Amino acid sequence: MSCVAFSVGLGNVWRFPYTAYENGGGAFLIPYIIVLFVIGKPFYYMEMILGQFTSRSCVQIWSVSPAFQGIGYGVAVSVFSVITYYCALMALTLFYMVASCQSVLPWSYCWEEWTSECFNSSSSGGQPTNGSRSSADLYFQKYVLNETGIENGLGLPSWKLVITLLVSWIFVYIVICKGVESTGKAAYFLALFPYVIMISLLVRAVTLDGAVDGIIFLFKPTWHKILEPAVWYAAVTQSFFSLGVCFGAVTMYSSYNNFEHNVSRDCTIVTSLDLCTSLMAGATIFGILGNLAHEIGTDDISSVVRAGTGLAFVSYPDALAKFTVVPQLFAVLFFLMLFVLGIGTTVAFCNVIISIIKDQFPQLSQWKIAAGVAIFGFSIGIVYCTPGGQYILNLVDYFGGTFIIVFLASFEMIAISWVYGVDNFLDDVEFMVGRRPFFYWRFCWCYLTPLFLFTILIYFLINMTPLKYNDEYYPTSAYVAGWTLLTLGVLPLPLGLLIVGLRNRDEPFIKMFEPSADWGPKDVKKYNEWRDFKHSKRISRMCAKKSKVIAALFGKE
């Protein structure tokens, strides 16, 4: 249930609908589903196996090949980067949820100071002209964010957003302060409650005028896009953010499973549920946006779609403002759903950081580490509460999330499938659950998944385009900060390789790639049984090889 609460999060509701629309609509679903089965699902299954087999965190599992231990620390850098802006998004959703409780939605009408450039979001009729903007757009930019332009720097933080950020972190801390005990109890609510709201919103969405047009617009294929590498890259990054693979949380949660637990079933349930949730969220969002286009009298639904955070905080509120029946209720439900989804994901990320710290400092109590993570995360998150906060969020998402994770995932797959060896890995699975995985998993782990990942990684490096926000390009100083963050996430891999090499300089070079004595089940009895099992497997393989040699030489066994 914790994996569901983590994997089904903001990536499904906030990120998926716009990513699908921007990359060909229905045509994007084909690459996305292929990527899900070739990269997402195999990677998810592999991380669940690693966690359950070793009962260790995303750093300690690298006793399987100590040379790659830097991957775990690189993941920690990326995870903390994502934590900071996820809580900033939660702060925005909390701000909007409170604002939705007013008798009139504050973004549904033009404020006096916006009159010259504004039209009411609550009004129906023809689409405005002369460059005027909706009151929902101006409310988000001028009142909530107080954006002025990238050239004006960050500015001072908004006290309103700082308060909602603080409240968000307090909620997160309450869930993580007692570790798995408190997280496990909250997981049922965090996993199930958003579905209650999402289904309610979906039912409302499909009954609106123009909703069908919006849903068709989202899923109608733009076939030429399916051949564009950028679409496949978007599918990979969306799959990673949606499922949460290579963020350490899947490994961490699986480490608390019983050793013989049917991990394959869990993988199938979570990945299937994740895909269905993404499709449901897309239909809900674009059904309501279809109604928005219908209300303003335009057939061009793309004109009401905003990128990034604008989809959740401009386009959707714009549509809600035109509801004639209790728009406040649907606004509260929508932003409450986003807030709960954000908590589920952030709690998992925080637990990853906590587990890594506890591995290094086992004497520290859970609540102290949780408090430290929350305080530090809140302090960093204040940056996102400034007028330039969204510029920073976009920058951190681009450099601190996307690239680092794809880079580390590529080497993680190589380390397990080729360095440790897929046969050894399959033996471990067989010992743990009593049967070897199907050929499909072996083929993906060995060939398809690493090939796709490295192809996407090379494409990203070759085709990096200048980063921009609101059609404004980032200055050189921003790129310096972005590349510094990226380096902090990538550097642990070669640095770890160097450190292990120096520690083992008197040993053969290949030694640092071999499993250490700590690798294997954490339980001593299981560990000894596993060693005997592996020994018998080696003997049987040697006998099989000898039989093949004899058959080749003499034509018989």
C-alpha positions, 0 to 999 in steps of 0.5 A: 500500500505504501508503494501505491501511495508513493507511485501514484502521486503528483506525477500522474495528475500534474505531469502526465496530462500535459506531457501526453498532450505536448507529445502527440496525445494518443500517439504518446500513449504508444511509446509510453506503454512500450516504455512502461513494459520495457523500462518502467516495469522491469526496473520496478520489479528489479528494485523490489527484488533488491529491497526484499532480498537484502532488507537494506536501503538503496545505498547498502544494496550496493554490497552487490558490487561495491564499485557502484555504491556511488549510485545510492548517494547520487540517488539521495542528491536527486531525491532531496532535490525533488523533495524540496520542490514537491513540498513547494507544489504542496504549499501551492495546493494548500494555498489554493485549497484554503482560497477555495473556501471563500464564498466567491472563488478569488480567481474567478473575477478581475481585481481592480488593479488588473482591469486593463488586462483582465477578463473574468474567468467566471464569464462565458462567451467568446474568447477575449482578444487584445492580449488580455488574460484570464483572472485565473492566470493573473491571480496565479502570477501576480497574487500567488507567485508575484512573478516579475521576470527572471531578470529581476532575480529571486526577490523576497519570499511570500509570507503566505506561501511560507506559512503553507510550506511550513504546514505542508512540512508539518503534515509530512513530519507527522507521518514520518516521525515514527518511521514505518509504524506511522507511515504504514498507518497513513499509507491506506489513507494516502493511497485510497483517498485520492481515488475517491476524489478522482472518481468524483471529479471524473464523473463530474467531468464527463457530464459537462458540455464539451468534455468529450471534445477535451478527452478526444483532444488528449487521446487523438493521435498525432502520428508523426510525433511517434517517430520523434526521439523527443517523444520517447525521451518524454515517455521515459522521464514520465515513466520514471517520475510516475512509477518512482523508479531509481528514487530509492523508495521502491527498494526501501519499502520492499525491504520491509516485505517478508522474504518469501513475499510474492513481489511479482504480483505487487509489481504487476498491481502497482504498475497497472494501477499507475497506468490506469491512474494516469489515464483517469487523471488525463481524462478528468483534467482534459474533460474539464478543459474541454468544458472550458473551451466550450464555455468560451466558445473556441474549438481550439482546446490547446488555447486553454492548456497551460504548461507545467504548474500552469495546468494545475494552477491556471487552466484547471482553476479557470475551468472551475470558475465557470462551474455554475454548481458549487465550484468551491466544492470541486475546487477544494476536492481537486486541491485536496487530492493534489495535496494528499498525493503530494504527501504520499510521494514526499513521505516516501522520498523523506523516508529514503533520506532517513534510511540512508542517514540511519545506515550511517548513524544508527544511534540517532533516533527516527524522530530526530532525523525526521525533524532534521530532514523536515527543517532542512527541506523547509529552509531550502523550500523557502526559495520556491516561495519567492517571486522567482521560485518557479524559475528555480523549480523548473531549473531543479526539475530539469537538472536535479531530477530528470538527467541524474535519474536517467544517468544513474538508472542506466548504470544501475541496470548495467551493474545488476544485469552485467556486472553481478550477472543476470544468472546470479540475480535470477538465482537469488530470485529463485531462492527467495520466492521459489521460482525463476522469473520468466524469459521476458524479465531476463531479456529486458534486464539484459538487453532491452532496458539498458539499450533503451536507457543509454539511447535516451541518455545519449539523445539527451546529451546530444540534443540539449536545448536552452532551458526557458520558462514563460518564453524567457531563457535562463541566464548563464548563472542559472546554468552554472547552478544547474550544472553544479546540481547535476554534478553533485548527483552524478559525481558520487558514481566515479568518486565511489569507484575511485574510493573503492579502488584505493581501498582495494589497491592491493587486490586484483582490479576485478575484485571491487566489482565482485559482491562483498561478504555483506551481500545477501539476505540480512537474516543469518539463517536465510544467508547461510541457506542462500550460500548453500543454494548458490554453491549447488547452483555453481556445481550444477552449472559446471556439470552442465558445461562439462556435459556440453563439452563432452557432447561436442567432442564425442557426440554424446554425453 
